[in-house]
Amino acid sequence: MLLLVGLAVAGLALVPLGYVLATTAELGPKEATDFLWRPRIGELLWNTVRLLVAGVVASTVLGVAGAWVVERTDVPGRGWWHGVLCAPLAVPAFVNGYGWVSTTHAVQSYGGAVMVVTLSYFPLVYLPTVAALRRLDPAVEEVATSLGRSGWSVFLRVTLPAVSPAVLGGALLVGLHLLAEYGALALLNYPTLTTAVLQQYATVFNGPEATLLALVLVSFCLLLLGIEAVLRGHRRRARVGSGTSGEPVRIPLGRYRWPVVAALTGVAVWALGVPLGALVRWLLRGSTTGIEVGELVQASATTLVLAFAGGVAATLVAVPVVWLAVRHRGLITTAIERSVYTASAMPGIVIALALVTVSIRVVQPLYQTVVVLLVGYTILFLPRAVVSVRSTFELVPPGLEDVARNLGCTGPQVARRVTLPLVLPGLTAATALVALAVATELTATLLLAPTGTDTLATQFWSQASSIAYGAAAPYALALVLLSVPSTWLLGSLSLRSGK
């Protein structure tokens, strides 16, 4: 039964890929080859590759370094810095881009694009790394230190390998987000394959050529999945107990204390100060500012409802996929888990067009309904839920479930009494993480939302894309404020995960 559910989820997740393949097939081999060999496509490919590599590496380095400083050093105000490093999750990438572009157009470059996406997405690496460091038995590092290893050597040879699954999961999410990022890159005027897909649809209405570009994005997604799978390996990491109790030995920063504090302050100013300062500035003096309170309240309420519903839906769908991948490892279950990632590399408009086509041809009564919109959110953000749930589920010892079965519990009773309480933090984190993504989703919402349904993201974009920065500011600020509770919850759960 569980396998059938997993296959159904995989089938749903692969609907956009099927649409892309079917639409691309309308092009002949020669026509497809000629299109891909254009100099412009080569330029877009190069822009995408170098942004992907630099963005993932920079986000990973910043996320891991921040987590290590907070959890393993004597930096003053560790709790404060933890909150600061989580906070950029509450500022969507396109709002971050809006803040920087409205401050200086110098960021409309490759360096500016790397900076903005890194500042927006490094918390996706920071949060799981903090959680993994909290759960890591401090005795392991203490033994290595007692054997004469330096702090740097202990980090590279002991700590980093132990938390590598969390780091890899976060880096994978960053890469998938960069492949599908549109709003921030459009504002930064940095063309990639994703921005080209939307431009192709908007200007020449050429579906086959646009989906051919989306197929290239899917190939990048498969490459990322392969790299992550190879680096992760197959070693089981579950254990019974939490190791020795007590706090890990804090590494004294010594003369580096204040340079580290200065670096953390710089990250806070760059990731939070500039975009939030730009929002406040445009609210106070923007000539185009005109707050329609009714529209703002309605958009906020719609965003909240859709975010909660989308978060719950994606998390529920992720559970059977993760259960199969962790407890019943094999080619089929691995294929099921990997299949959910393919759609996340595609721009939201491709997912939306696939669902529009299917709903019109197969389930016409569902066309232009909230149901199709929620399905779109689930397909888009299922990888976020899967990564979050899996990182917790892998740490649940299978032996506990075996003992419960030997004591006479049925499968559902084992899941309810043993497994669920242990993975509940991961489920909560997955819901919050997806809710954040749903609240800030733009392109799929524009196409799938029922007529008259506006979210804060769509209202913001309609103003910001017209360079009406003042009119866009209230919606952006409301979006940030609504994202704060989910961000706070994620930060709190990462600290509790090791207790």
C-alpha positions, 0 to 999 in steps of 0.5 A: 500500500505504501509503495502504491502511495509513493508511486502515485506521488512520483507520478504527480511530481513527474507530470510537469516533466511529461508535459515538457517532454511532450511539448519539446517533441513537437520540435524536430531534431534539427530545429531543436539542435539549431535552437540550442546552438545559438550563441545566445543560448550558450551565453544563457548556459554560461550565466546559469552554470557560473551562478549555480556554482558560485551561489551554491559554494558561497551559500554553503561556505557562509552557512557552515561557517556561521553554524560553526561559529555559533555552535562551536566557538565562544563568540559573544551573543551566540543566541542573538547571532543565531537569530540574525543568521536565520532572519534572511529566510524572512526576506524573499530573494526578489525582495532582497533584489528589489532592496538592492536595485532600488539602492544602487544599480551597480548590483545589476551584474554577475557579482551582484547576482551572486551576492543577492542569491547567497544572502537570500539562500545561505540560511537553507544550509545554516539551519540544518547544519546547526541542527546537526551540530547540536545533535553531534555527540561532543565527546567525538570532537573532544577525543579528537582534540585530546589526541592532539588535533588542532581545532581546524583539523577536528573540524575538517576530519571529524565535525564536517564529515559527521554533519555532511548529510545536513550540509549536502541537503541544504546545498541541494536546496540552494542549487534547486532554488537557483535553477528556478529563481526568476524574480530576483534575477529579473530585477537584477537584469541577470539573464539565465535559462530560467528568465529566458523561459519566461521571456520566451513565453511572454514575447514569442509564445513559443511553447516547444522552444521554451520547454526545451530550455526547461528540459536543459534545467531538468538535466542540471537538476539530475546532475545535482541529484547525482552529485548529492547522492554520491557525496551522501553515500549509503551509511546509516546514521541513526543511533539510540540515545543522544551520546554524552550530555553536556555542552561541547567545549567552546573554541576560544577565538582569542584575537579573532573574536572581534574580526568574527563579530565584525564579519557577522555584523557585515552579513547582517547589514548586507542581508537585512539592513540594506533590503529592509532599509530600502523598504522603509525608505520607500515607505517614508518618501517614495513618490509612488507610495499609496497604501490601499489598506483593503487590498493589503489586508486581503492579500495578506489573508490570502497569502496566510491561508495558501501558505499554511495549506501548501505547507501542510499538503507538501509535508503530508505528501513527503512522509510516504516518500521519505518512509520508503526511501529510508526504511525500504531502500532499493532502486524503486524507492530511490527512484521515487524519492529522486523523482520529486526533485525534477519539477523543482528545477523548472520555472514556476510557469512551466509547472503552471502550464503543465497543470493548466493543460492537464486540468483542462484536458483531464479534470476540467471542473478543477481548472482555475480552482484553489485545488490546482493551485495547491497541487502546483505548490506541492509539486514545486516545494515537495523537495523542501519538505522531503529534505527536512523530513528525511534529515529527521527521519534518518536519525530515528533508530529502526530498532525502536520500531522493531521493538514496538512490533515485537510487543504487538503493535501494528504498523499504524500503531508503530507509526503513531506511537513511536515514529511520529513523536520522534519526527514531529520536529522535522514535520513542523520544520518542513511545514514552516519551510514550505509555507515560507516558499509558498508565501513568496512564490510568484510565477506559478501563482500568477497563472494558477490562482483563481481570477481575483485571487491576489497574494502579497507576492503577486501584488508586489511584483505588479508594482515592482516590475513597473518600477513603482518602488514606493507602491511595492514597498507596503506589500514587500514589508507585509510579506517580510512580517508574515514570514517572521513567525515561520522563520522564528519557528525554524530557528527554534526547532534547529536549536531544539533538535539536539536536545 
